[in-house]
Amino acid sequence: MSRKGALLGTLATHFHVGRKPAEHDLRLLNLYVRQAADIIDRHRAEDALRESEERLRERSAQLELAGKAALVGSFAYDVDTGRRQVSEGYAAIHGLSEGTTETSNDEWRARVHPEDIERAEGPRDRAFANRCKEDNAEYRIVLSNGEVRWIERRGSISYGEDGRPERVIGVNIDVTERRRAEQYQRTLNAELDHRVKNVLATVRAIMTHTREASGSSEDFMARLDHRIESLARTHELLSESKWHSVALVEIIRRELAPYNVRNTDIGGPDLTLKAGAAEAVAMVFYELTTNAAKYGAFSSRTGRVSVCWRWLRNGSSDRLVIDWQEIDGPPVRNPSRSGYGTSIIRELIPFELGGAVELSFAPGGTRCRLEIPGEWASRTDGVASESGPTR
């Protein structure tokens, strides 16, 4: 039996000849039993301790591996000596050599971003002064290769009998990705706010000018609805491209879609327009197609529209030229006065993009030439085109 009374096993003793055990034999047997029980107990304890140590080592290795993967490291800071005992995860976060287990407070301070010294030391100094038990801070460090990382520090402070801080035990968490995500979200919110304001301003301008050019409330509602539909089509394209850039051919194709696109010729180099240019060009093409549907090529079965674009070398910078030409439509008359649509065609590109526009109502068909500074467009490989039957 063990010293705690647990059954361990059976010890059997045999004699060469049959006889009754003497008192001496029984005492000796009892001694053997106690020794055997102690040996078994000790070996079991050693085995249990060894298994426990192995599990502890495995657990420590798992924690270190998890710390490296999750960018979490632990430290123990001795306030009096200024030394820090650090884990492998801590060393990885701070860019220390592999196998580093100790560093100094001065070395840690040297890694703190110069602009964040107060953010790093201030909370701890105030915690010491107020005898707080917790030390939390968030600051940047600069690694030896120049990389900047954001660190979140969480620590527990212990004090001596005299009230002086003695030791801080805690963790460092690399929160660089979280910080980047937060900054990206703030940038997105600001950009969204800017875009919404621009859209509302555009819609308000469309409403005001459409009302001035409309003869009745029904006419006003119809014109307003069509112009907002055009704006929505452009914003759909921009949304699909995450507001980076839009293919010029897609802008033109969508504005021509409501009309007889079989009688159109579209062609030019494959290129994209930035968001601001895409909106302006789409609005101009909406007015051109609307005018063609009411008075020009799209108002007759024989009428055709040709849209082509090319790069124009002008001094040291490129300019994008887009030509609109109506063919075989009804005779065109020069309007007696300039309406809102004509103003959009002539003024929007110069005002918004710094380009130039030539609009002529020639008897053979309306022509429009747009020149857009190359900074608003990006070249891509290939040729974008869509042609209908020639009549």
Rosetta blueprint (number, residue, H / E / L):
1 M L
2 S L
3 R L
4 K L
5 G L
6 A L
7 L L
8 L L
9 G L
10 T L
11 L L
12 A L
13 T L
14 H L
15 F L
16 H L
17 V L
18 G L
19 R L
20 K L
21 P L
22 A L
23 E H
24 H H
25 D H
26 L H
27 R H
28 L H
29 L H
30 N H
31 L H
32 Y H
33 V H
34 R H
35 Q H
36 A H
37 A H
38 D H
39 I H
40 I H
41 D H
42 R H
43 H H
44 R H
45 A H
46 E H
47 D H
48 A H
49 L H
50 R H
51 E H
52 S H
53 E H
54 E H
55 R H
56 L H
57 R H
58 E H
59 R H
60 S H
61 A H
62 Q H
63 L H
64 E H
65 L H
66 A H
67 G H
68 K H
69 A H
70 A H
71 L L
72 V E
73 G E
74 S E
75 F E
76 A E
77 Y E
78 D E
79 V L
80 D L
81 T L
82 G L
83 R E
84 R E
85 Q E
86 V E
87 S L
88 E H
89 G H
90 Y H
91 A H
92 A H
93 I H
94 H L
95 G L
96 L L
97 S L
98 E L
99 G L
100 T L
101 T L
102 E E
103 T E
104 S E
105 N H
106 D H
107 E H
108 W H
109 R H
110 A H
111 R H
112 V E
113 H L
114 P H
115 E H
116 D H
117 I H
118 E H
119 R H
120 A H
121 E H
122 G H
123 P H
124 R H
125 D H
126 R H
127 A H
128 F H
129 A H
130 N L
131 R L
132 C L
133 K L
134 E E
135 D E
136 N E
137 A E
138 E E
139 Y E
140 R E
141 I E
142 V E
143 L L
144 S L
145 N L
146 G L
147 E L
148 V E
149 R E
150 W E
151 I E
152 E E
153 R E
154 R E
155 G E
156 S E
157 I E
158 S E
159 Y E
160 G L
161 E L
162 D L
163 G L
164 R L
165 P E
166 E E
167 R E
168 V E
169 I E
170 G E
171 V E
172 N E
173 I E
174 D E
175 V L
176 T H
177 E H
178 R H
179 R H
180 R H
181 A H
182 E H
183 Q H
184 Y H
185 Q H
186 R H
187 T H
188 L H
189 N H
190 A H
191 E H
192 L H
193 D H
194 H H
195 R H
196 V H
197 K H
198 N H
199 V H
200 L H
201 A H
202 T H
203 V H
204 R H
205 A H
206 I H
207 M H
208 T H
209 H H
210 T H
211 R H
212 E H
213 A H
214 S L
215 G L
216 S L
217 S H
218 E H
219 D H
220 F H
221 M H
222 A H
223 R H
224 L H
225 D H
226 H H
227 R H
228 I H
229 E H
230 S H
231 L H
232 A H
233 R H
234 T H
235 H H
236 E H
237 L H
238 L H
239 S H
240 E H
241 S L
242 K L
243 W L
244 H L
245 S E
246 V E
247 A E
248 L H
249 V H
250 E H
251 I H
252 I H
253 R H
254 R H
255 E H
256 L H
257 A L
258 P L
259 Y L
260 N L
261 V H
262 R H
263 N H
264 T E
265 D E
266 I E
267 G E
268 G E
269 P E
270 D E
271 L E
272 T E
273 L E
274 K E
275 A H
276 G H
277 A H
278 A H
279 E H
280 A H
281 V H
282 A H
283 M H
284 V H
285 F H
286 Y H
287 E H
288 L H
289 T H
290 T H
291 N H
292 A H
293 A H
294 K H
295 Y L
296 G L
297 A H
298 F H
299 S H
300 S L
301 R L
302 T L
303 G L
304 R E
305 V E
306 S E
307 V E
308 C E
309 W E
310 R E
311 W E
312 L E
313 R E
314 N E
315 G L
316 S L
317 S E
318 D E
319 R E
320 L E
321 V E
322 I E
323 D E
324 W E
325 Q E
326 E E
327 I E
328 D L
329 G L
330 P L
331 P L
332 V L
333 R L
334 N L
335 P L
336 S L
337 R L
338 S L
339 G L
340 Y H
341 G H
342 T H
343 S H
344 I H
345 I H
346 R H
347 E H
348 L H
349 I H
350 P H
351 F H
352 E H
353 L H
354 G L
355 G L
356 A E
357 V E
358 E E
359 L E
360 S E
361 F E
362 A E
363 P L
364 G L
365 G E
366 T E
367 R E
368 C E
369 R E
370 L E
371 E E
372 I E
373 P E
374 G H
375 E H
376 W H
377 A E
378 S E
379 R E
380 T E
381 D E
382 G E
383 V E
384 A E
385 S E
386 E E
387 S E
388 G L
389 P L
390 T L
391 R L
